[in-house]
């Protein structure tokens, strides 16, 4: 992956907050249409990685319009923390994609397990 491709992915995954009330955060990715086709098969993992964050109860992804609704327990999680986590997830995914660039075949289940392990290590420490 070159720096141009990475830049396009980062821009397409920059969230915009649409609704932020305690316990409910809706955000969207206005440039989601720019996301490369190669990344789209992995979108179903979004719910799982967001639920790794303590306090996140439910995640509803609408890939067609590029929006995500996150229901969370106030006091355990907050909108800023969730948005920071989205940034960490994007950074981690791009780091791993750079490492795998040029790999002939990637086992999706092994890749998902690796990403999950990396993200667990990056979870914010509880108070």
N, C-alpha and C positions, 0 to 999 in steps of 0.2 A: 504494500500500500504506500503510495507516495503522499507527500504533504498536501497536495491539492485534493486528493481523494479524502484524506483525513479531515481537511477543512470543510469539505462538503458535508461529510457525515456529522461533524460537530455542529454545523449550522442547522442541519435538518433535525438534530436532536436537542436543540436549545428550546426549553419549555417556556411557555407564556401562561401565566396564571389567569384563569378565567373566572374562578370562584374560590374564595378562601374564607370559610367560616369554621369555627372550632369543630373539629371532628370530621370535616369534609373539605377536601381539596380537589378541585378540577383544574387540570392544566392541559394545554394542547401544544402541538408542535406545528406551527403555521407552515413550516417548510418541509413537512413530512414527505411530500411528493418527490423531493430531491434525494431521498434515501435510496441508495443503490439496491437494485433488485437482489443482489447476493445477500444483503442483510435481512430482507423481508421474511425469509423462512424462520428466522430466529425470534421474531416478535412475540411468539406465544410464550417465551420465557419471561417477558416483562412482568407479568403478574407474580411469578415466583420470586424474582429478585427483589421486587418492591416489598413483598411480604416478609423478607428476611429482616427488615427493619422492625425492631420492637415497637409495638403499639399499632402497627398497621393491621387492620382487621380484614379489609376487603379491597380488592383492586378490580376495576372494570375498564378494560381496554377496548377502544373502538378504533381499529387500525384503518378503517375506511376513511374516517374524518380526522384521524391523528389526535385523538383525545384520550385522557385517562382520568378516571374518578378514583380517588383514594379515600376510603373511610378509615379513620384512625381514632384511637383513644387519646383525647387531650390529656396532657400530663405525662403520657408515655411517649408521645411523638408530637411533632408540630409541623406546620407547613414548611418552615425554613429548613428543618432537619430533613424532611422528605425531599425537598428540592435539592439540597446538598447531596443527598443519597443518589438522586438521579445523576448528578454530575460525576459522582464516584463510579457508578455503574458504567456510564459512558466511557470514562477514562480507562477503567479496567478492561472493558471490551475492546477498546482501541489498542491498548498495550498488548493484549493477547493476539489480536488480529495482526499486528506488526510482527510478532514472533512467528506466527504461522504463515505469513506471507510467502507464497511459493510452495507451500506444502502440497504434495500430490493429492492426498485424500485425508479428510478429517472425519473421524468418528464423532457424530453429533452428540451422542450420549457421553462420551469421554470428555468432549469439549464443554458440555453443560456442567459436568461434575467439576471440571477444573475451574470454570468461572465461578461456580458456587463456592468452592474452597477459597478462592482468592477474595471473594466478596465477604465471606464470613470473617476473614482476617481483617477486613477494613471496616467492619461494623463499628459505629460509635460505641465507646465504652459507656456502660450504664452508670448512673450517678451513685 
